[in-house]
Amino acid sequence: MKIKLLAFLFFLAPFFSKQLLAQGYKIKTIVIDPGHGGKKPGASGSFSTEKAIALKVALKLGVRLKEDLPDIKIIYTRTKDVDVDLYRRAEIANDANADLFISIHCNSMPPGNKHIKGAETLVAGSHRLKEQDAAIRENADIKLEKNYKTKYDGYDPNNPATFILLSLLKNTFRDKSIKFAKLIQTSYISRDKRASRGVKEQGVLVLQRCGMPAVLTEVGFISNKEEEKYINSEKGQNEIAESILAAIKNYKKSVEVR
């Protein structure tokens, strides 16, 4: 297994070096990843599913990106209600030599905590025990995929010890991912007056396999009735898309070499 992991890191090396060493660097390609899909609905609220909300927000974000930043190539991991393997989502971004990966999700809490609300954005990082449950919840989708043990080198989403091996795939662009994630959270707060749960580092599989700055943004709690209505509304989805767009613009200005 260690040999396979090292080989994977070697495969990603060109993507690492491109952004670390290139002069006159500009963001050319962004991958937008609507979380879940098909037989993987994600979290469920009183009247909606995470997969549906994620897709709508992702498509709105893509439209606004094309309008305001027409020179940037936009790639979606899915544009309809279909099942896309987690490894394939990262692979799409790596194959496209993407400059930024944005995964759209919704948060959820169990009964007794449904009053909790707010947006948060995740980046790949070293495993932390207190964040274990959230990371396992997001990664659990791989159990629904065929041959998941082969695809993920024996990775078991129910075994916390496997995060030690996944830490070898830690995003080289950690600092840039955190920078972008903070810009997204700032947009949610300043533009939409949203409650912010901050930026967190977690062992989310799809992020750890991306060879570029990558974030997973939880746009709200589907388990909170008030927030579920907001993230399902046209107004709410437009505001979320605009806030992420504003963060992309600010990030673009800060990282491009002129």
N, C-alpha and C positions, 0 to 999 in steps of 0.2 A: 504493500500500500504506500509506503514512504517513497518508493521509486516513482509510482504513478503521480504522487503529489508534486515531487520535484520536477517531473517531466511537464506537468501542467504549468508550473511556475515558469519554466523555461519557455513554454509556448507563449506565455503572456509577456515575456520580456520586451518584444518589439513595441507593444502598446505602452509599457512603462516608459521606455526610453524616448518615445515620440514626444510626450508631453514634458518630460523632465529636462530634455536636452535641446529641443527645437527652439530656434530663434524665429521671431516673427510669428509666433504661434497664434492661431485664431480658432475659435470654436466653429467647426464645420458640420458636425453631425451630433444630433441628440436623439437618444432612444427613450421613448415613453412607454412605460410598462403598466398597463391596467392589471392590478392584482387579481388572482384567482381566475374563474371563468369555466364554462362548461359544467362538468360534474363536480367542480370545486367551487361551491358558492361563497366560501369564506364565512365571515360572521353574518348573522341574521338579526334584523330588528323586528319591530312589531308589524311592519308592512313591507320591508325591503331587504335586499341582500347586498353584501359588500361588493360582489362581482359586478353588479349592475351600476352601482354608484361610481366605482372605480373607472369603469369603461366610459361613462358619460363625462366625467371630469377630465379624463385623459384625452378624449376626442376634442373637447372644448379647448383644452390647453394647446393641442396641436394646431387647431384652427387659428388661435390667436398668435401662436408662434409664426405661422406662415404669413400672417398679415403684417406683423411688426418686424420680423427678422427673416425676410424671404430668402436670404442667401444661405440660411442654415437648413441642412437636410434633416427631415423629421422621419423617424422610423418607429412604428408601433410594434410591440410584441404580439398584439392582437387588436383587431378592429371590430370584432363581434364576439358573441357569447360562445367561445370555444375554449377547449382545454389546451394549455401550453405548458409543457414540463418546465419546472424551475431551472434545470440545467440549460434548457433551450433558450430561455429568456436572456440569460447572461451570454450565451453563445451568440445570439443575434447581435448583441452589442459588441462583443469582441470581434466577430467576423466583419462588422461594419467599421471597425477601427473608430468607434464612437468616442466623442469627447466628454459626454455626460450621459448618465443613466438615471432616470427618474421613475421610481415605482410608486404607483398610487394605491393606497389601501384605506380601510376604515378600521377603527379600533372598537373593542367590545369589552364589557365587564360582566361578570357573573351576577346573578340575583343578589341583592343586598348592597350592590355598588353601582346601581344604575343611575345614580345622581351625578356620577363623575362625567365630566365633559372636557373638551379642549383638543387642540391639535398638537401633534408631536412629530418629529422627524428623526429617523434612525440612520446611523452610518455603521459600516462594518467595523468591528473592533475586537480586542481581546475579550474573551468571555468573562463576564462578571456574574457571580452567583445570584445576586439579587435581580438580575435581568434574565435569568435562565428561562423562566416560565414563558415570557413574551417571545423569546427567540424560538423556543420549541413550538409554540403555537403557530408561528408563521411558517416554520420549516415542516410542520406535520403534513402538509399537502403531498410531500413526496411519497408517502405511504399509499397514495391513491394512484401512483404511476406504475406502469408495468416495468418490471426488471429494475426497480429502484436501487436494489443492493448493488447491481452491476454498474448502473449509471453513476452512482455516488460513492463508488469504491467501498461499499459496505456500510455507509453512513446510516446510523439508526437515530431518527429524530427523538426517540424516547430514552436514549442513553446519553446523559450529559457528558460522559467521558469523551465522546467523539468530538466535542468542541476543541479539545486539545489538538487533535489532528487538523481540524479546520482552521485553527489559528495560523497554520503555515500558509494559508491562502489570504492572510490579512491584506487588506487593500493598501497597496503602495501609496495610493493617493489619499491617505487618511486625512491629512491636513486640509486638502482641497475639498474633500467630502464634508468635513466638519464646517468649513467656511461657507459652503453652499447651503448646508442644512441650517445654519444660523441665519442666513439671509432669508430663507423660506419662513422660518419662525418669526423673524422680525416683520416680514410682510403680513403674516397672519394677524399679528398684534396691531401694527400701525395702520394698516389699510382696512381691516375688517373688524377690529376690536375683539378678536377671538381670545379665548382663554388659551394660554400656552403651557404645554407640559414639557417644553424644552427640547434639546437635542440629546439623544442617547446613543451610546455605542452598544451594539448588540451583535450576537453571532448569527445574524440572518443569512441563510445560505445563498440566496440569490445575489446579495451584495458582495459576499466574500468571493464570488466567482467572477466578478466584473473587473476588467483590466482598465478601469478609468474611474474618475470621481463618480461616486454612486450614492444615491440616497433612497430611502423608502419613507414617504411621508404619509402619516396617518391623518386624514383630513377631518376626522371627528369621530365621536362615539355613536355607533349605530344602536347601541344599547340604551342610550339616553333619548327619551322621547322627543325632547325639545331639539336636540342636536340632530336626531334622525330626520326630522322635518326639514331642518336647515340644509343638510347635505343632500337631500333629495330634491330640494326646490331649485328652480331655474336661477333664482337670485343667488342662492348659496353656492351652487356649482360654478356660476360665472365669477363670483368673488374669489373662490378658491383658485380657479384657473388664472385669474388676473394676478393674484398674489404670487403664485409660483412663477408666472411670466416676469413679474417685476424682479423677483429674486434672480432669475436667469439673466436678465439684463444687467443687474448690478454685478453678478458673478463674472459675466462676460467682460465687462469693463475692467474688472480687477485682475483678471488672469491673462488677457490678451496683451502680447508684446507689440507695441506700436513703434 
